[in-house]
């Protein structure tokens, strides 16, 4: 109850500041806007809009599940427009409040809400995961690569499926060992559990592990670094967190969705992937020595083939299967 009252008070206070201009609002998921991953990518999009327009926006960081609908409703009651929910756990709250406030506009990232005043942003994560899977297999010396996901849901298995396909495409004999951190949203904010799962995989021979787990990934990457192994970051470019030990990062441009929504909602489904520049692998000064010219050439060729439609990557969420 204390958290709920705090959420209502915070949103109400934010909403009282100049909503006559119909300020946009963004609601960040568990982990907060400085999680160095998914939420931070969203925050960067909001900040880019703010810098470009010179206008302020409203924001709130979820601390528990009860705050989701409260935050969306409070922003709607005070005239925020559009209201952007970052992450699939926001979907039911957006659904309820958008139906109750048809005059307001909303957006949701990573889930579809089928209402005339909602824009749903979804990503072809399997395409980007294919590329980092290739890099993992090409970099592995043991022929075994790992995957530690956050919450065990179809969206995360979509990452895993793409990763496995990419690894096998590059090295047909590679073995992928996978684990999920948990079955609830708390799985995204459990670095200790992520580290434990990573150590188990390393003990099984894994020498490259993909951390597709939000804030939990910080523990995964640290465990890999401590063991002298390689990790792969997710959502934001995380190469700088452990220079020389982050093989690459699967960059998911959530910032593009938030910035686009702030500029104007286009109701319906917006799908983003490699072709739109919304998914990619990160290459910079922190991992340049880890990715050889030959590795880059192979991955770029696959990327071009995917964009051109010549290489099909299975989307796990279509049939809840990876074959």
N, C-alpha and C positions, 0 to 999 in steps of 0.2 A: 504493500500500500504506500509505503514511503516513497519508493521509486516511481510509482504511478503518479503521485501528487507532484513529485519533482518534475516529472516529464510534462505534466499539464501546465505547471507554473512556468517552466522554461519556454515552452511553445507559445503560451499566452503572451509572455513578455516579448518574445521575438515578434509575434504577430501584431503587437501594438505599435511597432515602430515603422510607420510609413507604408502600410499596406494599401493606401489609396492608389499607389502606383502599381498594384498587383504584382508584388515581388514574387519571383519564382522561389521554390523551396526544394530542398533535397534532404532526404532522410537516409542516414548511413546505417548499415547493419552492424551486428555484433563485431567487435574488434576496433570500431571507430575509424575516423577519417585518416588517421596516421598509422594505419596497420601495415604500411609499406607494401601493400598488395592490392586487393580488389577495391576496398573503400577508398584508398588513397588515389587510385586511378580516377574514381568518380569525382573526388574532391578537386583533382587537378583540372578536370573539365569545367567544373563550376567556377574555379578561380580564373581559368582562361576567359570564360564568358564575362566575368566581372571586370577583368583587365581590359577587354575589348570594348565593353559598353560603358564602363565607368559607373555601373549600377550595382547596388548591393543585392544579396540574396539571403534567404533564411535557411537555417540548417538545424538538424537535430541528430544526435548519435544515440542509437538504441542501446540500452543496457540490459533489457530483459524483454521477453516476448509480449508482455502486457502493454508495453509502450508503443508497439507498432500502430495499432488502430487508433490509439489516443492521439499520437502525433499527427497522423494523416488527417484525422477529423478536426483537430484544433487548427491546423493550417487551413483547411477548407473553410471552416467557420469564419475565419478572419480574412478570407479573400485571397490567400496566396494562389498564384496561378503562373505557370503550371506547378504541380507537386510531383516530384520524382522520387520513387521508391527504389533504392539500390539493393537488389538481391531478390531471389525467388521467395524468401520467407515473407516478403512484403505483399505478395500477390493477393491473399485473401482480404487484407486490410484495404488495399487499393480497390479491389472489387466492391466491397461494401460501401466505402465512402464515395467512390466515383458514381455509383448508382444513386446514392442519396443526394449528391450535388452535381447534377447533370450540367449545370452552368459553369462548373470548374473543369479544368483540363489536367490530366494526369499522365504519368509515364511510369513504366515498370521495366527494370532491367533483369533479364534472365528468366522471364516467365511471360505467358500470354494471358492478358485479361481482355476478354472480348466485349468491349463496351464502346459506344461511339465517341466517348470523350477521353479515350485512353490510347496511348501509343505504347506498343510492346516491343522492346528491343531484345532480340535473341541473337546468339552468336553461333557460328559454325566452329566450335572449339575443336572438333575432331580434325579439322584441316591443319590448324596450328600445332596441335599435339602430334600429328603425323611428322611434322618437320623436326620437332625436338626429340621425338622417338628415334628418328634417323640419326641425329647427332649423338644421342646416348649410345646407340649400338656401335657407331663408328668410333666413338671415344673409348668404349669399354675394352679393357684388357683381359677380363675374365669371361666375357661372353654372357654375362648376366647383368641385367639392368633392373632397377627397382622403381616402384611407383607407390607413393603413400598419399592417399586421397583424404579429404576431409569427411564430410557427412556422406554416408553411403546412399546415394540417390542416383537416378538415371543421368542427371547432368554431370556428375563426377565420373560415372562409368563411361560417359561420352568422351571425356578426356583420356581415360585409360584405354578405351578401344582405339582411338586415334594413335595414341602413343605406341601401343603394341603393333599396330599395322605398320607404322613408320619404322619401328625397330626391325621388324622382319623384312621389310622392303629393302633396307640397307644391308642387313646381315641375316640371311634366312635362318641361320642356326642359333640366333640369339634367344635367350630365355628371359622372360619378364616375370618378376616376382612382385605381387601387388598386395596391398593391405589398405583398409579404410580405418580412419581414426575412430569413428563412432556412427550412431544412427540418429543423433539429434543435432540441432544447430550448434550445440556446445563443441562439437567435433572441429569446428572452425577456429576455436580459440583455446587449444590445448597443446602448447608447444612441448610439454613434458611427455605426453603420450606419443606425439609425433617423433620425438627423439628416440623413445623406446622402440617404436616400430622400425625405425631406420637402423638402429643398432642390430636388431634381429636380422634384417635383410642383409646387412653388411657381413654378419657372421655366416650367412648362407652363400656368400661369394659375390654379392652385388658390389659394384664399384662406381655406379652412376645411379642416382635416385632422383626421380621427379617429384617435387613437392607441390601437389595440387590441392592445397589445404588451407588457404587463407593464412591467418596468424599462426596456426599450427605449423605452417611451413618454416617459421623461424627456428623452431626446435629441430625440424628435419634437416635444414641446411647446416645448423650448428653441429649436429651429430655427425654429418658427413665430413664437415671440415675437421672436426676433432679426430676423425679416423683417417684423415688424409685422402678421402674419397671425393668424388665430384657430385654436385647437386644441380638441379635445374629449378629455377624459380618460376613463379607464375603471376599472371595478371599485370603487375608492374614490372619494370626492368629491375631485377634484384641482383644483377651482376656485381654491383659495388659492395654488397653486404659482406662477401668473402672473396675478394679479388684473387683469381687464380684457382678458386675451388668451386665457383659457379660456372658450369659449362656454358650455360645460356639461360635465358628466361623466356617463357612463352608469354608474350605481351598480348594482353586482351584489352583493347582500347575502349574500356568503359567510359573514359573521358569523352570520347566522341558522342556516345549516347546522351550523356548528361548535357554537354554543350549544345547538341542539336535540339534536345527537348527544351532547354532554356530559350533557344532562339525561336521556337515555335513548334507546337505539337502537330504531328501528322497522324491522325488516328489510324489504327490498324497495326499490322506486324511489320517490323523492319528487321531484316536478317542481315547480319554482318559477318564477313569472313576474310579470307586472304585477298580476294578480288577487290574488296572495299578498303583494304589497308587497315582493317580492324583486328587482324590476328597476324602475328609474325614472331620470329625468333629474334632475340636481341644480340647484337654484335657490337662491342665497343672496346675501349682500351683495357677494360678489366678482364675480358675473356679472349682477347685477340690471339693470344699465344696458345689457347686451348683448341681452337678451331683452325685446322690447316686449310690452305687454299683448295686442296682436293675435296675436303669435307664440305666446304662452302659451295663448291661447284656442284657436287651431288645434290645438296639440299636445294640450291637455287633451281636446278633443273626440275626437281620434283615439284617445287613451288609453282613454277611456270606451267607444268603439266596439270596441276590441280586447278589453277586459275583458268587455264585454257580448256578444261573439261576432258582432258585426255587421261587423267589419272583420277579414279573415283575412290574416295575414302568413305568407308562405311560409317554411318551415323547411328550410334547405339540406340538413340532415343526413338528411332523410327519403328523398330520392332523389338526393342529391349534385347537386342542380340548383337554380337560382334562378328557375325558371319553372314 
